[in-house]
């Protein structure tokens, strides 16, 4: 089943795989084959706990650059291809703002989606000025026949200054992303692991018909707060040891998160059934 079809009428959790520092980056210590194997093992841990989708991101490649070399794109594509072989949906983000490169890697590896920075409006990130890319990115996706790859787009992205668009609120930004054919909008806190403002999530939910994703700060305790207003939950920091993104996966935390996810999913299904039964009873009564 294509990822777009899988998403219909269901909520999902996407588990983050923070790829170890890649070749040529300051903190690289592992050979490509070791990096690939480590990422594959993390994907299998997620799969064991019932997740159906993961996303790979080169977050250990600090400091980030906007000039991404083929040594990064190639290894990321191989990782994605290996993960797809075990039956998971897989997405990719290449930092910083390497959205076109992510589409290319996803297409070559058979991945399902990308996470894009700077899709609409511009902002200043710690890597520098990030220009909007929707027009060029969608034309590139079309040109290489990669239209089945979904593009989830950050709006008012974390780790960034949005002073130059301070007169455009997050709801207007979400609406613009939808108008520019985004496949889903991502709301985050101000930094990795920081909760998204619930009021902003509510505003975005009202402003767009697109899927709404929470891109930071999700835990087993706050998942219920975002549940009515969001469709997809990208989780990374919380499910690491001590809740820190650089650490190894913590299977106890993954299990707790998935237990809460299943509880909320079951509750939602029960409410839908009750609502349907009530509607049928009213119709029969008339």
N, C-alpha and C positions, 0 to 999 in steps of 0.2 A: 504494500500500500504506500503510495506517495505521501510524503510528510504533510502536505497541505490537506489531504483527505483525512489523515490520522488525527489532525487537530480539530476537526469538526465536532462540535458538541461535547468537548471534553477539556479538562484542565490537565496540565502536565508540569512536571518538574524536570528541568534540564540541569544535569550535574556538570560542574566545571572541571576540566582537566587543564591545570596550569602546567604547560609544557616546560620541562627543564631548559635552562639557558642553552640556546641553539648555537651552532658553529659560528665563530667569528664575533660573538658577543662577549663583553668583558667577563661575565661570570660563568662562561661555558667550561664545564669540567668533564662531561660525558661524550662518548662517541655517538654518532647518529644512531647506530643500531641499539645502543643502550637507552637513548632517549625514547626511541620508538617502542621498545619493549616496556619501559616504565609506564608510558601512557596507555599502552594496551592493557597492562595489568590493572591500572586504575579503572579503565572502562569495564573490565570484567567484574570488579568489585561493585561498581554501580549496578551493573546488570544483575548481579546476585541479589541485590536488595530491591529489585523490581523497577528500577528506572529504565525507560525505553529510549531516552535521548540524552546525549552529552554534547558538550561544546569544548573544542580545543582552543587555547589562547596562549600566545607566547609571552606570558606575563613576567617570566624570569629574565627576559632580554633587556633588563634595565642597563643604562638609560635608553629610552626608546628613541627611535629615529623615524622620520618620514621617508627615508631613502632605504627601502627594503631590498636586500640582495637575493639572488636566486637560491643561495644556500639556505635561506630561511623558508622561502616558499616551497622548495622541493621537499624538505623534511616534514613540514606541516602537511603537505599533500599526502605523503606516504603514511603518516600517522592516521590521517582521516580514512585512507583506503583500508588500512588494517582494522580499524575500528568497525567500519562498515561490514567487514567480512564476518564479524561475530553477531551481526543482526541488530545493531543499534542504529537509531537515527543519529546523525552527527552534524554539528555545525562548526563554524570556524570564525575566529576573529584574529586578524593580524595587526598588531600594534607597530607603529601608530598610524591610524587612519589609512591603512593599506587595503582599502575596500575592493578595488579592482583586482589586486593580487589575491585577495581572499576568494573572490568569485572564480578566478582562474584555477586556484587550488581545489576549490570545492567541485568545480566542473570536472576536472581531470580525475578526481578521486571518487566521484559519485556521492559526494556529501549532499546535505539537504538544505542547509541554510547558512547565511552569514550574519554576523553582527556588525553593523556599519556605524562608523563615527561621522559626524559632520554631514549628515544626509541633507538636511535643510538648515538654512542660516549658517553663519560662521561663528566660531568661538576661538578663544585663546586657551590652549591646553599647555601642560608643562613641557610638551615637545615643540610648542610654537603655535603659529596661526594655522587653524584648520578650516579650510574652505568647504563650502557646501558642494555636494557631488552628485545629487540625484539624477540630473539630466545625463551626465556622462556615464554614470554607473549603469543605469537602466539601458542605455544604448549599447554599452559593452556587453551586458548580459544577453541582449537580443542578438547582437552580432555573432556571438559564439554559440548560440542555441542553448543557452543555459537557463531558460526561463522557469524551469521547475525548481530552481534554487531560490528559496525565499530570502528576502532581505528584511531583517528586523533592525530597526533604526533607533539609536539613542536620541533622546531629545533632552536639551538642557543637561548635557552629560556631566558625570562626576569628574573630579580632578580638573575642572575647567572654569574659566571665568566667562561669564555671559553678559558682561557689562555693555558690550556693543549691541546687544539685543534685549536690553533690560526693559524696553517698552513693548516687548512681545512676550506675553505670558506663556506658561507651559501648555495651556489648553489650545491657544492659537498655534503654537508650534506643532502640537499633535495634529491639529486640523490640516496644517500645511503639509505635513508628512503624508497624511492620507491622500490629500489632493495630488501629491507628487508620487502616488502609487506605492507607498511603503506597504509591506506585508504585515507589519506590526510595529508598535512603538514601545520603547523601553524607558521606564522611569527608574531613576536611581537616587540614592542619597548623594552626599557631597563627595564621598570617597569610598573605596573598596571596603565592604563589610558594614557600611553605614546604612541604616534604615532609610527607605524612601519616605518622604512626607506623605502621610495618608491623605491629607486634604488635596495634595497635588494629584495623587492617583485618582481620587474621585473626580477631579476636574477633567483629567484626561479621559476617563471612562465616559463622561458626558459628551466630550468633544469629538469622539471618533467611534466609528463602527469597527475599526480594525481590532485585532487582538491586542490586548494590553499586557505587557510583560513587566515584571519587577526584576530589576537587574542588580540589586545589591541589598544586603542586610536581612535576608529572609532567615528565620529560625523556626524551630518547631513550636515556639511559644507565640510568635507574632503572625504565623501563616494565616490563622483564622481572621485576623484583622483585614488582610488584603484580599481574602478569598472572594467576597462578593463583587469586587471591582476589577479583578485581574484574571487572566487566562493562563498565563505561563509564568513560572517562577524559576529564575536562573539562580542556582545556589552554588557558592564556592567556599567562602571563608568559614561559614558556620560548621560545615562538615569536615573541617580539618582539625587536627589535634589542637586543643585550646582555642579553637575558632580563629586561627591565624592562617592566612592564605598560603604562606610559604611552607607550612608543615604538611606532614603526610595525612592521608585520609583517615578519619576516625569512624570506624564502622558502627560504633555505638551511636554516634550522632546521626549517621545516615539512617540507621534503623528507627531512631526516635522521630526523625523528620518524616520518614515514609509512613510510620504508624499514624501520625497526625494527618498526613495527606490522605490516607485511606479512610480515616474517620470522617474527615470533611467531605470526601467524595461520596461515601455511603449516605451521610446525612443529606447531601444535596439530592441524591437519587430518590431517597425516601420522600423528601419534600415535593419533588416533581411528581411522584406517583400519587401522593395525597391530593395535590393540586389537580391532576388529571381526573382522579376519581370524583372529586368535588364538582368539577365541571360537567362530567358525565351525569352525575346525579341531578344537577340543576337542569340539564337539558332534558333528561327523562321526566323530571317533574313537570316541565312545561309541555 
